[in-house]
Amino acid sequence: MRRETWVRLDNASNIFLAAMNDRDTKVFRLTAEMTELVDPDILQQALEKTYEQSLLYHSVLRRGFFWYYLAMSELKPKVAVEGLSPCAPIYHFDQKELLFRVIYWQKRIHLEVFHVLSDGTGAMWFFEDLIKEYIFIRYNERTENEHKKTSIQWEKQLEDSFNQHFRQQRQDTFAEAARSAFFSVVETSKRAGKVAVQYGKKTSSWFTSSLEMDSSKKRVYQIKGKKTPDNRPRIVELNLPLGAILSLAKKQHVSLTVYLIALFFESIRKAEPQFQLTDTLAVSVPVNLRQFFQSYSARNFFSTVRLEYTYGEDGNFEDLCRSLNEQLQEHLKQEKLKERLSKLIKAEYHPIGRVVPRPLKDLILKGINRQNNRKLTVAMSNLGSVAFSQPVNQHIQHFFFQTSAVRPQFCMISFKDTLTISFTSPFVETAIQKEFVRLLTAENIPVAVGVNQVTNAELKGETP
């Protein structure tokens, strides 16, 4: 089978590179807590087998004059004991290194992935194969689940599903694109009173279709706090019974995702002394596009939607749940997703944009990311449920999911009858997370809580 030596980055990946920094590393972590201490030698064997069958994970990131791209490498991954802070940087400019790491500590196996390589769903496929292989080797429970991939599956791993589903067949000529860009700037100027983005006397307009002009005057509440001293995220882990929390969501006639976002908003309202009822709370919610458009790609294939709520004088929890649910359902209409994503792909393949040097693209995308951040209060992500066959299940206790954090957020994942919620934040304070737990316990939901150490005093063991 012929293997491609390089592939262009997908649509979602380009902004990650422009937006990443030492605190917001664009790295996420998947964790499996086993029933016994991890055997590093067996984990290395399992990694080598899984890596052999996962072509995408052979990639390293390279920089071209116009775009970044993934190139195949002959590097071999090595298991390591955990020594860095969670979601520490993986990609370093112009260094040829794999875009993931497998680490362990006591009973926990971690997979950390640079988001440019894959999204949570694609990474979970790799992680599930790794965990199954580890259990098969350690406990000699080989089953029909061996993950041998066909040549078609090899190709599907590297498929750019954004390009496949949303790129228009007809591409504008350079002249048409220039004319379209000119009128786009004129129209944007009329509506907004200025051009979309301007650098000195030069205006970049090829990307304007990827920006959503928001003429609303709402004040989006921004959470502030004391930053952790060494950029490690503050992590608060919650374990709670899945069935009980699903019952609470059902009473509000909303999904678990919507219910927990509403609970997060309530926690902010009650815990933040600077919050006013006239402020708007806004959350970013990722959407797995594989639910709506067929794809077997292990690369990024997701979009994000923005939900908001302003309490005002009459706001209450029931109205909050209803509003969030209605907004989410509207965003998830397949035709709306396709329309929005087609515009983004059209902007990416715009002839003018394709000849803009990569450093200028980075600068533009960094500006877009900065503007988007100003419209958000928090973020969340739901990776859904993990399930294995019984021989595998009995050797695993919990799964966890967390990401690097530029703002307070939570990630959720369920395994068996347990839901785990991982709050990550760039701030030392935990008042919002504590309020979240209080709201759950007030509903008679038992919650087990774990918190990492982030301050100098905590790391030195000077505080309880």
N, C-alpha and C positions, 0 to 999 in steps of 0.2 A: 504494500500500500504506500502511495506517495504522500509524504507529509509536507505541509506547507512550512516554509522556513520563517515566515513572518505574517502577521495579520494586523490590520489597522484597528485602532481602539474603537469600541462602540460609542454610541452617542452619549451615554451616561457617564463614561469614564473621563472625558476630557476636562470637565469642570472640577473633578476630584483633584487632578494634578495642579490646577491653577489655585485651588482653595486650600490645599493642605498646608499645615505648618506643624511646629513641634508639639502643640497642644491638640490640635485637631488633625490627627495623623491619617485620617481616612482608613483606619484599620478597625476591623471588628473581630470578635472572639466567640467561638463556639466551644463549649465545655461539656464533657461527659464525666460525671462523678461515678466511679466504679465502686463495687462492693469490697474490693481488696486493693492494697497498695499496688501502684503501677510498676510493672516490670519493664525497665527501659530497653533491655535487649530485645524482648519480644515486640515492644512497641516499634523499635527500629526495623525489625523484620516486616512487621505489618505495614509500616510506612513505605518501605521499598517496594512491596508488592502492589500497594494501592497506587503509588506514584507511577509505576510502570504502566498501569492501566488508565492513567488520567493525563492525557496529552496536554491539556490546557495548563496544567501546573508545572510543566517544563519551561514555561515562558519567563523571559526577563524583559524589562522595559527599556526601550531605547528611544533616543530623541532624534527626529529628523528635522529638516529645515522648516517644513510646513506642519507636520503632525508628529505626535508620539506614535509608537507602534510596539507590538509584542513580538519578540523574536524567540525562536526555539533555542534551547541551550542543552548542553550535556552535563550541567551541574547536578549533583546528587544531594538530596536533603538529609540533614542529620537531626535526630531527636536531641533535645537539650532539656536540662532541668530548668525550671522557671527561675530567672534571675532579674529580668527586666520588669518594669511596671507594666500593668495590663495595657494592651493595644499600643505598645511602644512603636516608633517608626520602623517600617520594613523597607521602604524604598528610599534610597539615597541617590541623588542626582549623579548620573553617569557611572554608577557602580553596577557591575554585572552581577546581580544576585537574584535569587528566587523571590517571588512575591508572596510567600506564605512561610509560616514556621509552625512546627509541631513541638510543643513543650509539655512538661508534666510536673506535678507537685503532689506528693503523697498519693491520694486516690483519684486525682483529677488529671484528665488528658485535655489539653487545649489545642485548638487549631486557630491560629490568627492569620487573617487574610487581608492583603491590601485591596481596597474596594475596586481599584482599577481592574483587577483580575477577574473578580466575580461578585455576584450579589449573594445575599444570605441563602437563597434557595440553592443556587449552584454550588456554594461552598458546603452546604449540608449534605448534598449528594456525595461529595468527596469524603466528608467526615463520617457519614454513615458507613461507607465502604471501609474506611480506616478502622472504625470501632469493631465492625463485624470481623474483619481480618484479624485484629488483635485478639478477640475472644476465640475465634476459630483456632488460632495457633496455641494460645495459652491453655485452653480447656479441651482441645482436641474435639471440638464440636463442629466438624466440617459438615456443611449441608449443601443443598443445591443453590445456595445464595452466592456462590463464587462469582465475582464480577469480571468475567471475561467479556470484552467488548468486541463487537464486529467492526468491520471497516466503516460501515455507515455510522455507527455510534461514535467512532473516532472523529469523523467529519462533523457530526452534529455538535460535539463539544465546543468546537471553535466557531460555530455559526453566529453571524451577527444578525440576530432576530429583529433588531430595529430596522436594519437595512432591508431585510426580507419583507417585513409587513408594512412598513411606512414610507419607504422611498418611492417616489413617483417615477414611472418609467420614462416620461419625457423630461429632459433637463433643459433649462433655459440656456440660450447662447449667452456669451459674455455681454453682447450689446443689450440683449433683452434684460439681463440681470442688472446691468448698470442703470437702465431706464427704470426698472422696477424699484431699484434701491433709491433713486432720486425721488420718485413720487412717494415712496415710503417715508423718507425724511420730511418731505413737505407736509404730508398728512399728519405725521407724528408731531411736527412743530405746531400745526394748527390746533391739535387737541391738547397738547401738553405745554405749549408756550415756549418750547425749546426742543432742540434735537435730542434724540434718545441718549446718546453718549458722545462726548466731544473731548478730544485730546488736543489742547492748544487750538490751532486753526484748522486741524484736520478732523473730519467727522467720519466715524465708522458706522455704516448703515446696513451692511450685509447681514448682521445678526439681529436686526430689530424684530424680526418675526418670532424670535425665541423669547422676547421680553413681553410680559403682560403688564400693560400700562394700568396702574391702579389710581384712579382719580379720587378715591374716597379720602376723607379727612380723619379717619379713625386713628386714634392713638393706640398703637400696639404696645402692650406692656412688655418691658424687658426686665428680666430677673438679673439682679446684680449681687455680687458677693465677693468674698476674699478668695483669690485664686490659690490653688494648691501650689506649694513652693517649687516643686520640680516637674510640673506639668502632668503628673499622674492623675487620672480621674478619681474622684470620690465615688466609690461603688457601694450601693446598698442593695443587698440581695434579699428577696422575700420568697418564701415557700408557703403556698396556701392550697387548700383543697379545691380542685378544679370544679367539681360538681356544685359546691356551695356558691362559688362566685358566678357560675353560669346561671344559677337560679335567680340571683339578684339582677343580672342583666335581662333575663327573661321577664321579670316583673316590670321592667321599664320598656319592654318590647324593642330592645336594641341588641346588637351583637356584643360580644365580649370586648372587642376592640373599642367600640363607641362608649361602652359603660366605663371602661378604665380611663379613657381620655377624659370623660366627664368627671370622674373621681380625681384625676390629676388637676383639672381646672379648679375644682372645689378646694383642693389642697392649697393651691396657689392663692386663691381668694382669701382663705382663712389664715394662712401662714405668713403672707407678705404684708407687712404693715404699710408699705407705700402704695399698695394696690387700691384703686378707686373703682367704684361701680361703673363709671363711664369709660374705663379702660377696656380695650379689646384684647382677649386672649386668643392666640393663634397657634396652631399645631401643624407640623409637617408629618404626613402619614405616607409611607411608601406602599405602593401597590404592585404586587407580583403580576406582571402582564401575562404570564403563562396561564393564568385563570381565564383569559379572554382571547388569547391568540396562541395557536399551537406552536410550541417551541420545546426542543430538547437541548437547547444550548446551555452550557455550564457558565457562560459569560453573563454579564449584567443584562437583565431584561426586566426592568421595573420602571415605574414612574412614581412621582410623588404628587399628592394632593394636599391642599391647604384648607383646614377647617378653622372657623373662628366663632367667637361668641362674645357678646357684650351684655353683661348682666342688667345694667340699668336698675331702676327702682323695683321693677316687677319680676326680675329674673329669679328662677328657682331651679332645683335639680331636675325636675321633670321636664321643664321647658328646655333646659340645657341638653338633656339627652335627646329630646325630640329634634331640636335644631341641628345638632351634630349628625344625627342619623339621616335627616333629610339632605343635608349638604353632601354627605358621603355617598348616598345613593345616587344623587345627581351627578357627581363626579365620576362614578363608576359605570355610567352608561357607555356601552362599547363604542357607539358612534362618536361620543365626545372624546373619549380616550384617543381614538384613531385620528380625529381632526387635530387635536392638540399635538400629538406626537408626529404627525405628518408635517406640521409646520416646523417643528424642531429639526427634523431630518432635512427638510428643504433648506433651512438656514445653514445646516452643517455642510451641505453639498452645493451651496451657492457658489457660482463660478468666481465671484469676487473674493468670497471668504476663503476659497481653496488656494488662492495665490497670496494671501496675507501670511507673512512669516509667523512661525510658531510663537516666538516671544511676544509679539503683539497680540496674538490670539489669547495667550495666557493672561496678559494684562486686561484685555476686554472681559474674559471670563471671570477674572478675579473681581472686577467691578460689578458684574452681574451677581456674583455670589454675595458680595457685600450688601447689595441692595436687597436681595432676597432675605438675608439674615435680619435686616431691619424690620421685616414684615412678619417675623416669627417670635413667639415666646418660648416654645418648647418643641420637642420632637418625640416621636415614638415609633416603634417597629414591632410587628407581630409576625414571628416566624412559624406560627401554627403548632401543629402537633407532630411529635416524633413517635414512630412505631416500629418495632422490630418483632421478629418471631420469638417464641417463648425461649428457646435456648439462649438467645442473646439477651432478652429482657431481664433474665434473672441475675445477670452480672452487672447491671447498671442501676444506680439509685436515682440520679437526677440529671437533667440537662439544663444548661444555662446559656444565655445569649446576651452579649453586651457590645457596645461600640465606643470609640473615642468620642469625646463630647466637647463641642464648642458652646453648648447651652445645656441646661438640665433636660434630661430625657429618660425614657424607660424603654426597655426591650422585654418582650415576653415570649415564652415558649413553654409548651406543656409536654409532659411525658407520663404515661400511665394515668394516674388520677391526681397528679400534682401540677399546679401551675407555678412557674418561677418567673418573677419579675425582677429585672436588674435595672436599678436606677444608676445612671452615670451622670456626673456633673463636673464642670471645671472648678467648682467652688467648694470650699471646706464645709460650709454650713449644710445642715440636714433638716432644717425646720419643715420644708415642704414634704420630704419623705416621711418624717415623723407624723405629720398631719394625715398623710395618705394611709398610714398604718392605723391611726386612730379611727378614721372613717370606716375602715374594714372591720376592726374589732367592735365598733359600735353596732355593726350588723351581725355580730356573733360569728365572725369569720376568724378562725385561729390562724395566726401568722407567725412563722419563724423568721427571724431577722438576723442578717450578718452584715457587718460593716468593715471595710478595709481601713488601714491606717495611712494617712496622707500628710499630716503635719510633722514637723521636725520632732516635736515632743512625743507624738504618738509613735513615730518610727523608733525613737530611742527608748520607748517603754516607760515614759515619765508620766503618762496619764492612764487611768484605768480603762 
